[in-house]
Amino acid sequence: MKFLKFLLIIFISLTTSIKADLNKNLMNQLQDGNKLIFIRHAYAPGSGDPNNFNLNDCSTQRNLSEEGRKQAEKIGEFFKKNKFKIKIYIYNKYT
């Protein structure tokens, strides 16, 4: 449940203001590391991949829209700007 609260606060803080002390506390905790932040992906219109998708060919998969690419860039910039310690684990249910 704590994880969900952290994730929600991160996304809220990208678009709205939060009390300064809460925001500062959250940022400090994220900069210290050892937190799990799960992000599936930014906006990709539709639902699910097409029946004939190929993991080795991105053009056959459901991809991010232009809006989704901008969202992903903003998330990346937010993490870089705030110098969060990041370890990336990629889970792929198909491999």
N, C-alpha and C positions, 0 to 999 in steps of 0.2 A: 504494500500500500504506500510506503514511503516513496518508492520508486515512481509510482504513478503521480504522486504530488510533485516530485522534482521535475518530471517530464512536463507536466501541465504548466508549472511555473515558468519553465524555459520558454515554451511556446507563447505563453501569455506575455512574457517580458519582451519578446520580439516585436509585438505589435501594440502593447499598451503599457502604461506606467504602473508600477507597483510601489508600495511603500519603500522608501529608500533603505531602511534598516533591513527589511526582509530581502530585498533585492541584493544588498551588499552581502548578507549572510549566505544566501544561496550561491552567489558568485564565488565567494571565498571557499565554500565547500566544494564546488565544482573545480576550481583551480587547484585545490589540494589533491584531487584525483580520487581513485578508489570508489568511484560512483559508476553505476551502470545506467547508460542512457541508450534506450532502444529507439531507433528511427528506422522504420521500414523503408519508406521512400517518400518523396514529395508527390505532388499531384500528377497522377497518370490517369487520364480519362478512361472510362469504361470499367470493366471488371474482368479480371483474369486474363490469361494469355489466350490467343487464338488456338484452336485445336491443332494446327499444323506448326506450332512454334518450334524453334530449334535454339537450344541454349547457346550454341556457337555462332548464331546469326541474330544480332540484335534487331535487325530490320523485321524479323518475323515475330517479335515479342511486343507486348504492350509497353510503350515507352512513355517517358515523361513528356508532358506538353511544354510549350514555351513557358507557361506560367510555372509549371513544375520545375523546370530548369532554373528559373529565377529564384524560386523558393529554396532549392538545393544550394544555390550559390550563396544566398543570404544566410542559411544555416551554417555553411562552411566559414563564411566571413565572421559570423558571430563567435564561432569556436576559436578561430585564429586570433581575432581581436582580443579576446579574453584569456588567451593563452591557457586553455584547458589542456591538461595532460590526457592524451588520447592513446588508447590501444584499440585497434580495430579487429573485430572478430566478424567474419562473414559466414553466415549460415545459409546454405543453399539446400533446400529439401530435395533437389533433384540429383545431387551428387553424393 
